[in-house]
């Protein structure tokens, strides 16, 4: 009986740490997704400004491609945070 009583608090502390670790991972993924979303908006703004200033089309295409890549990273990061 003494082993069951001593084992219960140890597993309770472990569960608390696992819960904390899960929250920290979820927060990391959400912050990462938010950073990628802000970066995507910045690149989209650069693409739109380049479009209005009649810059070479390949530069606009690169800015749009980077925007789409950052949007993909942001969405997948938010989805991963939801799965936790």
Backbone bond lengths (Angstrom), bond angles and torsions (degrees), N, CA, C in turn:
res aa  C-N    CA-C-N  psi(-1)  N-CA   C-N-CA  omega(-1)  CA-C   N-CA-C  phi
1 X - - - 1.434 - - 1.516 111.29 -
2 X 1.303 118.33 -32.67 1.457 120.56 -179.56 1.534 110.97 -68.25
3 X 1.330 118.31 -29.56 1.456 119.64 178.87 1.525 111.08 -71.10
4 X 1.323 117.85 -34.96 1.464 120.23 178.73 1.526 110.90 -68.35
5 X 1.316 117.24 -37.40 1.458 120.73 -179.88 1.519 110.18 -70.29
6 X 1.316 118.61 -39.42 1.462 120.50 -178.99 1.531 111.90 -75.15
7 X 1.317 118.62 -24.98 1.460 120.89 -179.16 1.524 111.77 -79.76
8 X 1.308 118.99 -26.73 1.458 121.60 -176.61 1.524 113.00 -64.82
9 X 1.336 121.49 -46.69 1.462 119.59 179.59 1.523 112.83 -66.01
10 X 1.323 117.65 -33.22 1.465 119.73 179.64 1.523 111.05 -64.46
11 X 1.331 117.22 -41.92 1.455 118.79 179.28 1.524 110.96 -71.71
12 X 1.328 117.73 -28.98 1.464 120.41 176.93 1.525 111.33 -66.22
13 X 1.326 116.66 -40.59 1.464 120.32 177.37 1.523 110.57 -66.71
14 X 1.309 116.67 -38.16 1.456 120.58 179.23 1.525 110.17 -65.21
15 X 1.318 116.78 -40.72 1.456 119.77 178.28 1.520 111.80 -63.99
16 X 1.332 116.08 -36.39 1.448 119.81 177.60 1.523 111.89 -65.83
17 X 1.331 116.03 -40.64 1.462 119.70 177.98 1.526 110.94 -66.29
18 X 1.334 115.91 -40.60 1.463 118.46 178.55 1.518 111.21 -63.10
19 X 1.324 115.68 -38.61 1.462 119.46 178.22 1.527 110.33 -65.14
20 X 1.335 116.98 -43.11 1.463 121.36 177.66 1.520 110.78 -62.11
21 X 1.327 116.80 -43.83 1.467 121.16 -179.84 1.532 110.57 -62.69
22 X 1.334 116.27 -39.71 1.463 120.60 178.54 1.522 110.67 -64.36
23 X 1.311 116.85 -42.34 1.468 120.94 178.83 1.519 110.37 -64.89
24 X 1.325 117.51 -41.77 1.458 120.22 178.99 1.531 111.72 -65.23
25 X 1.336 117.07 -39.61 1.467 119.32 176.78 1.521 111.07 -64.61
26 X 1.333 116.45 -41.98 1.462 119.64 179.16 1.524 110.52 -64.03
27 X 1.313 117.29 -42.62 1.461 120.77 177.90 1.520 111.18 -62.81
28 X 1.328 116.96 -41.09 1.461 120.47 177.79 1.532 110.99 -59.58
29 X 1.333 116.87 -46.20 1.467 119.77 -179.00 1.525 111.33 -66.39
30 X 1.318 117.92 -37.61 1.457 120.29 179.04 1.523 111.51 -68.12
31 X 1.328 117.59 -41.62 1.464 120.64 178.58 1.524 110.07 -66.67
32 X 1.318 116.58 -41.38 1.465 120.23 177.65 1.525 110.89 -61.62
33 X 1.328 116.53 -43.12 1.466 119.94 177.26 1.514 112.02 -62.56
34 X 1.323 117.54 -39.78 1.464 120.89 179.01 1.527 111.11 -66.58
35 X 1.321 117.25 -39.67 1.466 120.43 178.41 1.525 110.38 -64.30
36 X 1.335 116.66 -43.65 1.462 118.95 178.05 1.529 111.35 -65.22
37 X 1.319 118.19 -35.20 1.466 120.51 177.93 1.526 111.08 -65.73
38 X 1.321 117.22 -41.60 1.469 120.55 178.20 1.523 110.40 -66.21
39 X 1.327 116.83 -41.57 1.462 119.43 177.15 1.531 111.36 -63.77
40 X 1.319 117.22 -36.90 1.465 120.29 177.52 1.528 110.61 -63.76
41 X 1.319 116.37 -40.55 1.468 119.02 177.48 1.525 111.22 -64.06
42 X 1.315 117.21 -38.34 1.464 120.38 177.28 1.515 112.35 -63.73
43 X 1.328 116.28 -43.59 1.465 119.07 178.68 1.528 111.57 -68.86
44 X 1.318 117.29 -35.38 1.462 119.87 176.35 1.529 110.61 -65.10
45 X 1.314 116.38 -39.87 1.462 120.65 176.34 1.528 110.39 -61.83
46 X 1.327 117.04 -42.38 1.464 120.23 178.04 1.525 111.13 -63.78
47 X 1.333 116.89 -38.83 1.468 119.76 178.72 1.528 111.08 -65.81
48 X 1.318 116.57 -42.04 1.467 119.45 179.26 1.528 111.75 -67.07
49 X 1.315 117.28 -39.02 1.467 119.87 177.34 1.524 110.62 -66.35
50 X 1.315 117.39 -38.07 1.460 120.15 177.60 1.526 110.70 -67.22
51 X 1.322 116.63 -35.64 1.464 120.46 178.99 1.530 111.22 -63.34
52 X 1.327 116.41 -41.36 1.471 119.85 -178.41 1.520 112.24 -75.11
53 X 1.320 118.13 -19.77 1.469 120.96 -179.12 1.518 112.27 -99.28
54 X 1.299 116.45 9.37 1.463 122.14 175.06 1.539 111.94 57.77
55 X 1.320 115.11 55.04 1.468 122.27 176.95 1.526 107.73 -88.01
56 X 1.305 116.54 166.29 1.464 121.39 179.52 1.529 110.16 -56.63
57 X 1.324 114.79 140.44 1.467 120.86 -175.37 1.529 112.49 -62.85
58 X 1.325 118.23 -32.77 1.452 119.64 -178.42 1.522 111.57 -68.80
59 X 1.340 117.53 -30.28 1.462 119.67 175.60 1.528 110.96 -68.85
60 X 1.314 116.16 -38.12 1.462 120.36 177.19 1.525 109.66 -66.63
61 X 1.329 116.98 -40.69 1.468 121.10 179.55 1.534 111.00 -63.51
62 X 1.316 117.29 -39.09 1.465 119.96 177.85 1.520 110.29 -65.03
63 X 1.324 117.16 -43.08 1.471 120.23 179.61 1.530 110.89 -63.74
64 X 1.317 117.55 -39.68 1.464 120.85 178.28 1.533 110.14 -68.22
65 X 1.327 117.47 -39.25 1.473 120.53 178.70 1.528 110.91 -64.05
66 X 1.311 117.49 -42.38 1.466 120.43 177.79 1.525 110.22 -65.20
67 X 1.331 116.66 -37.99 1.464 120.62 176.75 1.520 110.73 -60.72
68 X 1.313 116.91 -46.84 1.465 120.21 179.26 1.525 111.99 -64.06
69 X 1.324 117.06 -37.47 1.462 120.52 177.42 1.531 110.83 -64.23
70 X 1.324 117.17 -43.60 1.464 120.45 178.81 1.520 111.52 -67.55
71 X 1.315 117.73 -35.75 1.464 119.96 176.40 1.529 109.94 -64.79
72 X 1.317 116.64 -41.16 1.462 120.29 176.87 1.523 111.07 -60.70
73 X 1.334 116.57 -46.32 1.467 120.06 178.79 1.527 111.19 -62.15
74 X 1.324 117.48 -40.17 1.469 120.57 -179.48 1.520 110.82 -64.92
75 X 1.320 116.80 -44.97 1.467 120.39 -178.61 1.520 110.82 -65.51
76 X 1.327 117.12 -44.33 1.464 118.84 -179.91 1.528 111.62 -67.16
77 X 1.312 117.37 -33.30 1.462 119.59 177.99 1.525 110.70 -68.31
78 X 1.327 117.39 -42.45 1.465 119.77 176.84 1.530 111.44 -65.57
79 X 1.325 117.48 -37.86 1.470 119.84 177.93 1.523 111.36 -66.02
80 X 1.318 116.88 -38.80 1.458 119.86 177.82 1.528 111.13 -65.72
81 X 1.322 116.81 -36.34 1.462 119.93 177.08 1.521 110.92 -66.00
82 X 1.321 117.64 -34.56 1.463 120.97 178.90 1.528 111.52 -71.15
83 X 1.337 117.57 -30.16 1.459 120.96 -179.20 1.521 112.14 -72.05
84 X 1.320 117.13 -24.37 1.462 119.48 -179.12 1.482 107.43 -72.22
